[in-house]
Amino acid sequence: MRNGIERYYYNNGNIRSETYHLNDKYHRKNGPAYIQYYENGNIRSEFYYKNDKYHRENGPAIIQYYDNGKIEREAYYKDNKYHRENGPAIIQYYDNGKIEREYYYKDGNEVRDMLQINKINNKQEDLIQENKNIIKTKSRKITILED
């Protein structure tokens, strides 16, 4: 039975990952239970678990980073399901830190999709979609991404 911390390293000696276990399950009370690092030492991703399930009360349960340290993606979970009461459950960012796309979930069910698209000339156009129907746009010209 695994309990405690496991660490793996790159050939250059930098840490590759660390995993926290309790009773053979991913679990850590006050921090991510699984952390991956880039070879340069920057954090690649953090995964928060409670009893082997993605879960975090007051923040994203998964945070992924670009190699420059900026956040690439955040995902909020409750009991291993995408969930967030007041805001998007998944947020994807461009490498410049601006939001690329947001997904809204409650108890694992998608309730709203807000896209920010068209990064050309630093302009972004917003498309808010509910149940696959466009309900609002901020500009007349819109680029729709196909599934």
N, C-alpha and C positions, 0 to 999 in steps of 0.2 A: 504494500500500500504506500502510495506516494504522499508525503507531507513535506512542506517546506518549499525551498526555491531550487530550481534547476537553471543553470546558465550554460549557454553555448557561445563559442568565440570564433571570430574570423582568424585566418592564418596570421594576420598582422597583430593579433592580440586584442583587438577591439571586440567588445561584446556584440554578438549576433542576436541573441534573444534571452529573455528570462521568463520563467513560468512559475507561478505560485500555485501550489496544490494544498488541499485540505481533504483528507479522507479519499484520496485518489481522484478528486474532482478539481477542476479549475475554480479557484476561489481565493479572494483576497478582500479583507474587510475595508481597508482604506486606501485603495489604489487599484491600478489595473492588474489583473491576474496574468496577463500575457503581454509582453512588450517585445517588439521587433525593432532592430536598429539597422541603419545604413552602415556600410563599411567605414564611412567617415566619422561615425559616432553619433550622428543625429538620429533621433527617434523616427522610425518608419511608421509604426502603428502601435496603438494601445487598445487593449480589449479588456473591458470590465466584466467580470463574471460574479455570479452569486450561485453557489451550488451547481456549477457546470452549465449555467444558462447565462446568456447575455443579459445583463441587468445593471442599471445604475439609476438611483433615485433622482439626483439633481444635476444631471449632465449627460452628455452622450456616452453610450456604452462602447462605441467604437470610434476611434479618432485615427485617421490616416493622414500622413504628412508628405509633402514634397521633400526632396532631398535638401532643399534650401531651408527647411524648417517651418515653412508656411503650411497651414492646414489645407488638405486636399478634400477631405470628406469627413462628415460627422454623422453618426447614426444613433438615434435614441431608441432604447429597448426597455421593455418591462417584461419580465418573465419570458425571455427569448422571443418576444414579438416586437416588431416595430411599433413604437407608441410614444406619443407626446401630446399632452393636453393642450398647451397654449403655444403652438408654433410648429414648424416643420419637423418631422421625425428624421428626415434625411436631408442633409445640405451638402451640395457639391460646390467646390470653389475652383476658380481659375487659379493658375500659379501666381497671379498678381494679387490674390486675396479677395477679389470680387466674387459674389455669388453667381454660380452658373445655373444651378437648378435646385429646386426645393420640392420635397415630397411630403405630404401630410398623411399620417397614419394614426389610427386609434385601435388598440387591441389587435394589431396585425392587419387591419383592413385599410386600404387606401381610401381616403376621403376627399382629397383634393391634390391637384398637381399644379405647381406654378413653375413655369419655365422662364428663364431669362436667357434669351438667345440673341444671336447676331452680334458677335464681338468686333465686327469690322469698324474701324475708325473710332474705337472706344465708345460706340453707341450700343446700347442694349435695348431690346424690345421685350416687353413682358407679355406673356400669354398665360392666362389662368384657365385651367381646365378642370371641370368636374364631370365625372362619369363619362369621359371621352368627348364631352361637348365643350366648345370654347365659350366661356361666359364673359370674358373681358379682355380687351387688349389696350395697351397704352399708345399704340401708333396705328396708322392705317396700313402700312406695309408690314407684313409679318411673314416670317419664314417658319414653316411648320416642319418639325422633324418627324419623320415617319418611324413607326415601330420597327 
